Amino acid sequence: MKKSGWVLYLFEDEDKRELFKIMEFKTIRQLSYVMDLPSTIVSNWFHGLIHPRGILKNCVLHQSVVI
Protein backbone atom coordinates (compact mmCIF):
# COMPACT_ATOMS: atom_id res chain seq x y z
CA MET A 1 0.00 0.00 0.00
CA LYS A 2 1.41 3.36 -1.00
CA LYS A 3 1.21 6.32 1.30
CA SER A 4 1.73 9.83 0.08
CA GLY A 5 2.15 13.16 1.76
CA TRP A 6 2.69 16.79 0.89
CA VAL A 7 5.73 18.94 1.60
CA LEU A 8 5.20 22.70 1.58
CA TYR A 9 8.16 25.04 1.30
CA LEU A 10 7.26 28.53 2.49
CA PHE A 11 9.57 31.36 1.44
CA GLU A 12 10.11 34.88 2.78
CA ASP A 13 9.05 36.58 -0.47
CA GLU A 14 7.86 35.92 -4.00
CA ASP A 15 11.44 35.59 -5.32
CA LYS A 16 11.76 32.34 -3.32
CA ARG A 17 15.36 32.99 -2.33
CA GLU A 18 15.15 32.66 1.47
CA LEU A 19 13.41 29.65 2.93
CA PHE A 20 11.15 30.49 5.88
CA LYS A 21 9.65 27.14 6.84
CA ILE A 22 9.14 23.55 5.66
CA MET A 23 5.90 21.84 6.62
CA GLU A 24 4.65 18.31 5.97
CA PHE A 25 1.00 17.29 5.65
CA LYS A 26 -0.83 14.04 5.03
CA THR A 27 -3.63 15.58 2.95
CA ILE A 28 -4.38 18.65 0.88
CA ARG A 29 -7.27 19.32 3.25
CA GLN A 30 -4.88 19.62 6.22
CA LEU A 31 -2.60 21.91 4.23
CA SER A 32 -5.48 24.11 3.12
CA TYR A 33 -6.76 24.38 6.72
CA VAL A 34 -3.39 25.68 7.93
CA MET A 35 -3.12 28.12 5.02
CA ASP A 36 -6.76 29.23 5.46
CA LEU A 37 -7.59 28.52 1.81
CA PRO A 38 -10.18 26.24 0.20
CA SER A 39 -8.71 22.85 -0.68
CA THR A 40 -9.89 23.26 -4.28
CA ILE A 41 -7.72 26.39 -4.66
CA VAL A 42 -4.65 24.56 -3.32
CA SER A 43 -5.28 21.51 -5.51
CA ASN A 44 -5.92 23.56 -8.65
CA TRP A 45 -2.75 25.61 -7.99
CA PHE A 46 -0.67 22.45 -7.52
CA HIS A 47 -1.94 20.99 -10.81
CA GLY A 48 -1.27 24.25 -12.66
CA LEU A 49 -4.91 25.03 -13.38
CA ILE A 50 -4.77 28.48 -11.75
CA HIS A 51 -2.05 31.04 -11.09
CA PRO A 52 -0.76 31.43 -7.53
CA ARG A 53 -2.56 34.01 -5.45
CA GLY A 54 -1.96 35.43 -2.02
CA ILE A 55 0.29 33.28 0.15
CA LEU A 56 0.66 30.71 -2.64
CA LYS A 57 3.00 33.12 -4.43
CA ASN A 58 5.54 32.43 -1.66
CA CYS A 59 5.15 28.63 -1.70
CA VAL A 60 6.39 25.52 -3.46
CA LEU A 61 4.44 22.29 -2.98
CA HIS A 62 5.75 18.77 -3.63
CA GLN A 63 4.00 15.47 -3.30
CA SER A 64 6.13 12.90 -1.53
CA VAL A 65 5.49 9.19 -1.97
CA VAL A 66 6.58 6.75 0.70
CA ILE A 67 6.49 3.09 -0.30
N, C-alpha and C positions, 0 to 999 in steps of 0.2 A: 504494500500500500504506500503510495507516495504522499508525502506531506509537503505543503508549500507554505511559504510565508512571504512577507513583504518587508523590504528594508527601505526606509525613507532617510535620505540625506538632506538635511536642512542647512542652507547656507546663509551667511550674513546679509548678502545682497543679491541682486539679479545677475551679477557677473559670475557668480558661483566660484569665487576664488578662495574665500575663507570658509571652512567648514564650521558650522555652529554646533550641530548635534546629529547623531545617528540614532534612529529609533527603529525597532523591529516590531512587527505586528503579525498576527495570525490571519486576519481577514481585512479586506478593504473596509468593511463596516467599522471595525475598531479604529482603523486609521482615520476614516472620515469623522468619527466621533471626536477624536483628539484634535483634529484640525478644524472642527466646527463647520464642515462642509457636507453637502449631501453625497452619499456614496456614488450616485450616478455621475456626479461631476468629477470625482476622483477617478472613477473607472474610465470614463470617456477621455479624460486628460491622459491617462496612462496609455490608452490604445491609440492616441493621436487623433481622436475625433474632434476635439476642441482645443483651442489655444489655452495656455496657462493663464490663470487670472488670480489676482490677489496673492495669497501666500504661496500658491503653486508656482509662481515665477521664481521663487527662491528654493525650489525643491527638485530633487531627482529621486525617482522611485524605481526600484528593481524588484523583480519577483525572484525569490530564492527557492530552489527545490532541494529538499532533503530526502534522500532515498533510504 
